[in-house]
């Protein structure tokens, strides 16, 4: 099976970028909920994850 990717700009300095294709749109009051299928993902291994818990930011795993 071939890997399908789309051409999209990436978010500079992001921990990860996901390339998605819209699967569905659902009307919910005055909002539209959009779901998608991930086609490709890139991860910046130089970045460290953060955890925001009760308004305190801490490094994950510490």
Secondary structure by P-SEA (a helix, b strand, c coil): cbbbbbbbbccccccbbbbbccccccccccbbbbbbbbccccccccbbbbbbcccccccccc
